[in-house]
Amino acid sequence: MDSINYLLSIETRGIKLGFKRTRAIMEACGNPHLGLPAIQVAGTNGKGSVCAILANILKAAGYKVGLFTSPHLVHINERIRINGKPISDAEIDSFIQIYKKDIEKIKASFFETTTAMACWYFRKENVDISILETGLGGRLDSTSICRPLATVITPISLDHMEILGETLKEITIEKAGSMKKDVFCISAYQKQEVAVTLQLEAKRKGTPLHFINASPLLPINVNIPGEKQKENTILAISVLDFLKGFTIPDAAIEVGLKTILWHGRNQILQKKPAIIFDVAHNTESIMCFLDYYKSLNISGESTLCLALYLKKRIQDIVPQLEHVFQHIICTQTKGHSPMPANILGAHFTPEHSTEIIKDSTVAIRKGLEGLKEDSGMAIIGTHCLGPSINEIFKISFDSL
């Protein structure tokens, strides 16, 4: 636990973009990223889902698969998995004991350190392939130090604008930084401005770029609900066509999709009344969640429990939220840079039924109190709601 507490302590160093420290920490632990067979997934929304789907299909095909995602819901261990099983406390402790002096000397950030630890662990355990979720952007993200077998770009939209840029073009250029010369890149269907920018960046870099035309009408049987997850699935399956040296039968794809577990994505915590948990945290992902929630056709009143990070912008979708949810509880979490509950609450109109409850566990319990059998409740906005969900509903996010 001391090693995990140490990792949590260096999270206060914040986000540090660039490769200088990543290269240094990788070199300190033997450059485990070099030659590591990997697929890198960048984009705005759906990255984690695409990573999880790819990993589960490859696992079903008999491969030993490393999976690196972020952020975590309850335990840091969730970020680094092999065949769905999180890295053990003992392995984390081993890495920190060996390389703590290097981490301190380099002043590596939390994400730089966990990226190096993931590559170290995957190399140590001799995985057949690893799936790496890009943390932020792509051009200067730690995961982009790897030379993957293929890169993937999920739909790009406005997010992390204080870091990546104020315009869609600027953000796209940052995300396109994950592309490599002569490494195939498969992109989801994108808005025209994004697609044009990606094509220009691919040409400049010498990257073979392929767009898929995702259609939610295709018969996709995936064990994550929602139409948007069908599009994520189509993107993940398309990647397999460009993966040389791996044999993935149709039967493995079918099993992988049927058995996929990915927590916090339209996750049904309870059926009657319906209680759904989703980590949707920006305008695009919240709109996708609303589409899914409305498809449940809940006849009674609905309650929303919402927590967001400080920099998130939701002004444009407040009318939709107020239309779908008769009661809104604004709360905050203990994670990095939470939006104070009272500031979040100020987004909503005074006439709407809105409560401010700072403690997220208390807020969720309050929302549960008024539910009838035909009611519905959504708990959304950030991975940092994970501990409260875990405590109230006794759900573990460890196993996949």
C-alpha positions in Angstrom: 0.0 0.0 0.0 2.9 2.4 0.6 3.8 2.2 -3.1 0.2 2.9 -4.1 0.1 5.8 -1.7 3.4 7.1 -3.2 1.9 6.9 -6.7 -1.2 8.8 -5.5 1.1 11.4 -4.0 2.9 12.1 -7.3 -0.4 12.6 -9.0 -0.3 16.1 -7.5 2.5 16.9 -9.9 -0.3 17.2 -12.5 -0.2 16.8 -16.2 3.2 17.1 -17.9 3.2 16.7 -21.7 6.3 15.9 -23.6 8.7 12.9 -24.0 11.8 14.1 -22.1 10.7 12.5 -18.7 9.0 9.6 -20.4 12.2 8.7 -22.3 14.2 9.0 -19.1 12.0 6.8 -17.0 11.7 4.2 -19.8 15.5 4.1 -20.1 15.8 3.7 -16.4 13.7 0.6 -16.5 15.3 -1.0 -19.6 13.2 0.6 -22.4 10.4 -2.0 -22.1 8.4 -0.1 -24.8 10.9 -0.9 -27.5 9.6 -3.7 -29.7 6.5 -4.1 -27.4 3.7 -5.3 -29.8 0.9 -2.7 -29.2 -2.1 -1.0 -30.6 -2.4 2.6 -29.5 -5.9 4.2 -29.2 -6.4 7.9 -29.3 -9.4 10.2 -29.7 -11.9 12.0 -27.5 -14.7 9.7 -26.6 -14.9 5.9 -26.7 -11.1 5.2 -26.3 -11.5 3.0 -23.2 -14.4 1.0 -24.7 -12.5 0.4 -28.0 -9.4 -0.7 -25.9 -11.5 -3.1 -23.8 -13.3 -4.6 -26.8 -10.0 -5.2 -28.7 -8.4 -6.7 -25.6 -11.3 -9.1 -24.9 -11.5 -10.2 -28.6 -7.8 -11.0 -28.6 -8.0 -12.7 -25.3 -10.9 -14.9 -26.7 -8.6 -15.7 -29.7 -6.1 -17.2 -27.2 -3.6 -14.4 -26.9 -2.1 -13.0 -23.7 -3.2 -9.4 -23.8 -2.0 -6.4 -21.8 -4.4 -3.5 -21.4 -3.4 0.0 -20.2 -6.3 2.4 -19.7 -7.0 5.5 -17.6 -8.3 6.8 -15.3 -9.3 4.2 -12.7 -12.6 3.9 -10.9 -11.4 2.8 -7.4 -8.0 1.2 -7.5 -4.9 2.2 -9.5 -4.4 -1.5 -10.3 -7.4 -1.2 -12.8 -5.3 0.8 -15.2 -2.9 -2.1 -15.9 -4.3 -5.6 -16.7 -3.3 -8.8 -18.4 -6.3 -10.8 -19.7 -8.6 -8.7 -17.6 -6.8 -9.3 -14.3 -5.4 -6.1 -12.7 -1.7 -5.8 -11.8 -1.1 -7.0 -8.2 -0.1 -4.7 -5.3 3.1 -6.8 -5.1 4.0 -6.0 -8.7 3.4 -2.3 -8.2 5.5 -2.4 -5.0 8.3 -4.2 -6.9 8.4 -1.5 -9.6 8.3 1.4 -7.2 11.0 -0.1 -4.9 13.3 -0.6 -7.9 12.7 2.7 -9.7 11.6 5.2 -7.0 14.9 7.0 -7.0 14.7 7.3 -10.8 11.2 8.6 -10.6 12.2 11.2 -8.1 15.4 12.2 -10.0 13.5 12.5 -13.3 10.4 14.2 -11.5 8.2 11.9 -13.6 4.5 12.6 -13.4 1.9 10.0 -12.3 0.9 9.2 -15.9 4.5 9.0 -17.1 5.3 6.6 -14.2 2.2 4.4 -14.8 2.9 4.2 -18.5 6.4 3.0 -17.9 5.1 0.6 -15.3 2.6 -0.8 -17.7 5.2 -1.4 -20.4 7.6 -2.9 -17.8 4.9 -5.3 -16.5 3.8 -6.3 -20.0 7.4 -7.0 -21.1 8.1 -8.9 -17.8 5.0 -11.1 -18.3 5.8 -11.5 -22.1 2.4 -10.5 -23.4 1.5 -11.3 -27.0 0.1 -7.9 -27.6 -0.8 -4.8 -25.6 -3.6 -2.2 -26.0 -2.6 1.3 -24.9 -5.1 4.0 -24.3 -3.7 7.5 -25.0 -4.1 9.6 -21.9 -4.4 13.2 -23.3 -4.0 14.4 -26.9 -1.5 12.2 -28.7 1.3 14.4 -30.0 3.0 14.7 -26.6 1.3 11.9 -24.7 3.5 9.3 -22.9 2.0 6.4 -24.8 3.1 7.9 -28.1 6.7 7.0 -27.3 5.8 3.4 -28.4 5.9 2.3 -32.1 2.7 0.4 -32.3 1.5 -2.2 -34.8 -1.4 0.1 -35.5 -3.0 3.3 -34.2 -6.7 3.9 -33.8 -8.5 7.3 -33.5 -12.0 7.4 -32.0 -14.4 10.3 -32.7 -12.8 13.6 -31.9 -14.7 16.5 -30.2 -14.1 19.5 -28.0 -12.5 18.5 -24.6 -9.5 19.4 -22.5 -9.6 22.7 -24.4 -7.5 24.4 -21.7 -4.6 22.1 -22.7 -5.2 20.9 -26.3 -6.6 24.0 -27.9 -9.8 26.0 -28.3 -10.7 24.8 -31.7 -11.6 21.4 -33.2 -8.7 21.7 -35.7 -6.2 22.4 -32.9 -7.4 19.4 -30.9 -7.4 17.2 -33.9 -3.8 18.1 -34.7 -2.9 17.1 -31.1 -4.7 13.8 -31.4 -3.2 13.1 -34.8 0.2 13.2 -33.1 -0.3 9.6 -32.2 0.0 8.7 -35.9 3.4 7.3 -37.0 5.1 7.1 -40.4 4.3 3.8 -42.1 2.1 2.6 -39.2 -1.5 2.1 -40.3 -4.1 4.3 -38.6 -7.8 3.4 -38.5 -10.2 6.2 -37.7 -13.8 6.3 -36.7 -16.2 8.3 -38.9 -15.4 11.9 -38.1 -16.9 15.4 -38.6 -15.7 16.9 -41.9 -13.3 19.4 -40.3 -11.7 16.6 -38.2 -11.5 14.2 -41.2 -9.8 16.9 -43.4 -7.3 17.7 -40.7 -6.5 14.1 -40.1 -5.9 13.5 -43.8 -3.5 16.5 -44.0 -1.6 15.3 -40.9 -1.5 11.7 -42.2 0.0 12.9 -45.5 2.5 15.1 -43.7 3.6 12.2 -41.5 3.5 9.5 -44.1 0.8 7.6 -42.3 -1.6 5.2 -44.1 -5.0 6.4 -42.9 -8.3 4.5 -43.2 -11.7 5.8 -42.2 -14.6 3.5 -41.4 -18.2 4.3 -42.0 -19.8 3.2 -38.8 -23.4 2.4 -39.0 -25.4 1.6 -35.8 -27.9 -0.4 -38.0 -25.4 -3.3 -38.3 -26.3 -6.3 -36.2 -23.7 -6.0 -33.5 -24.2 -8.1 -30.4 -21.9 -6.5 -27.8 -22.3 -6.8 -24.0 -22.1 -3.0 -23.5 -25.5 -1.3 -24.0 -26.1 1.8 -26.2 -25.9 2.6 -29.9 -22.6 4.5 -29.6 -21.0 1.3 -28.2 -22.0 -0.5 -31.5 -20.0 2.1 -33.3 -17.1 1.6 -31.0 -17.4 -2.1 -31.7 -17.3 -1.6 -35.4 -14.1 0.5 -35.1 -12.5 -2.2 -32.9 -13.4 -5.0 -35.3 -12.1 -3.0 -38.2 -8.7 -2.7 -36.5 -8.3 -6.5 -36.6 -8.3 -6.4 -40.4 -5.0 -4.5 -40.3 -3.3 -6.6 -37.6 -0.7 -8.8 -39.3 0.6 -11.9 -37.6 -2.5 -12.6 -35.5 -5.2 -15.1 -36.2 -8.6 -14.0 -34.9 -11.4 -16.4 -36.0 -15.0 -15.1 -36.2 -15.9 -17.3 -33.3 -13.3 -15.4 -31.1 -14.9 -12.1 -32.2 -18.3 -13.3 -31.2 -17.2 -14.6 -27.8 -15.2 -11.5 -27.2 -18.2 -9.2 -27.8 -20.6 -11.4 -25.8 -18.3 -11.6 -22.7 -16.9 -8.0 -22.6 -17.2 -6.2 -19.3 -16.4 -2.5 -19.2 -17.4 -0.7 -16.0 -18.9 2.7 -15.9 -20.3 2.7 -19.5 -24.1 2.6 -19.5 -23.6 0.3 -16.5 -26.9 -1.0 -15.1 -26.6 -1.0 -11.3 -30.2 -1.9 -10.8 -33.1 -2.7 -13.0 -36.2 -1.7 -11.0 -36.1 1.1 -10.5 -33.5 1.6 -13.3 -30.2 3.0 -12.0 -27.4 3.6 -14.5 -23.8 4.6 -14.0 -21.7 6.2 -16.8 -18.5 8.2 -16.8 -19.7 10.5 -19.5 -17.8 13.7 -18.7 -18.0 16.1 -21.7 -20.8 17.4 -24.0 -20.5 14.7 -26.7 -20.4 11.8 -24.3 -23.2 13.2 -22.1 -25.4 13.6 -25.2 -24.6 9.9 -26.1 -25.6 8.9 -22.6 -28.9 10.8 -22.9 -29.7 9.0 -26.1 -29.2 5.7 -24.3 -31.1 6.7 -21.2 -34.1 7.9 -23.3 -34.1 4.5 -25.1 -34.9 2.9 -21.7 -38.4 4.5 -22.0 -38.7 5.1 -18.2 -42.3 6.0 -17.5 -41.8 7.6 -14.1 -39.7 10.6 -13.0 -36.0 10.6 -13.4 -33.2 11.8 -11.1 -29.7 12.8 -12.2 -26.7 12.8 -9.8 -24.0 14.7 -11.6 -20.3 15.5 -10.7 -17.8 17.0 -13.1 -14.2 18.1 -13.4 -13.6 21.8 -12.9 -12.9 22.7 -16.6 -15.8 20.9 -18.2 -18.3 23.0 -20.2 -21.9 21.8 -20.2 -23.9 25.1 -20.7 -25.1 23.9 -24.2 -26.7 20.8 -22.9 -28.3 22.1 -19.7 -31.8 22.3 -21.4 -31.6 18.6 -22.5 -30.6 17.5 -19.0 -33.4 19.5 -17.5 -35.8 18.0 -20.0 -34.9 14.4 -19.3 -34.4 14.6 -15.5 -37.1 16.1 -13.3 -34.7 16.2 -10.3 -31.0 17.0 -10.5 -28.5 16.6 -7.6 -25.2 18.4 -8.1 -22.3 16.9 -6.2 -18.5 16.8 -6.2 -15.8 14.1 -5.8 -12.4 13.9 -4.1 -10.5 13.5 -7.4 -8.2 15.9 -9.1 -9.7 19.4 -9.8 -13.4 18.7 -9.1 -16.0 21.3 -10.0 -17.5 22.5 -6.7 -21.1 21.4 -6.3 -22.4 24.9 -6.0 -20.7 26.1 -9.2 -22.1 23.0 -11.0 -25.5 23.8 -9.6 -25.4 27.4 -10.9 -25.5 26.0 -14.5 -29.2 25.0 -14.0 -32.2 27.3 -14.0 -33.6 28.4 -10.6 -37.0 27.0 -11.5 -35.8 23.5 -11.9 -35.7 21.0 -9.0 -32.0 21.1 -8.2 -30.1 20.2 -5.0 -26.5 20.8 -4.0 -25.0 18.0 -1.9 -21.2 18.2 -1.7 -20.6 14.6 -0.5 -21.1 12.3 -3.5 -22.0 9.3 -1.4 -24.6 11.3 0.5 -25.9 12.7 -2.8 -26.4 9.3 -4.4 -28.1 8.0 -1.3 -30.5 11.0 -1.3 -31.3 10.4 -5.0 -32.1 6.7 -4.2 -34.6 7.7 -1.4 -37.2 9.1 -3.7 -37.2 6.5 -6.4 -40.3 4.5 -7.2 -40.4 1.2 -9.2 -41.1 3.1 -12.5 -38.5 5.8 -11.8 -35.0 6.1 -13.1 -31.7 7.5 -11.9 -28.5 8.3 -13.7 -25.2 8.8 -11.9 -22.7 10.4 -14.3 -19.9 12.8 -14.9 -16.5 11.4 -13.7 -14.6 8.2 -12.9 -14.1 9.7 -9.5 -17.7 8.6 -8.6 -16.4 5.1 -8.6 -15.6 4.9 -4.8 -19.2 6.0 -3.9 -20.7 3.5 -6.4 -18.5 0.8 -5.0 -19.5 1.6 -1.4 -23.3 2.0 -2.0 -23.9 -0.8 -4.5 -21.1 -3.2 -3.3 -19.8 -3.5 -6.9 -16.2 -4.3 -7.6 -14.6 -2.9 -10.7 -11.5 -5.1 -10.5 -12.6 -8.1 -12.7 -13.2 -7.8 -16.5 
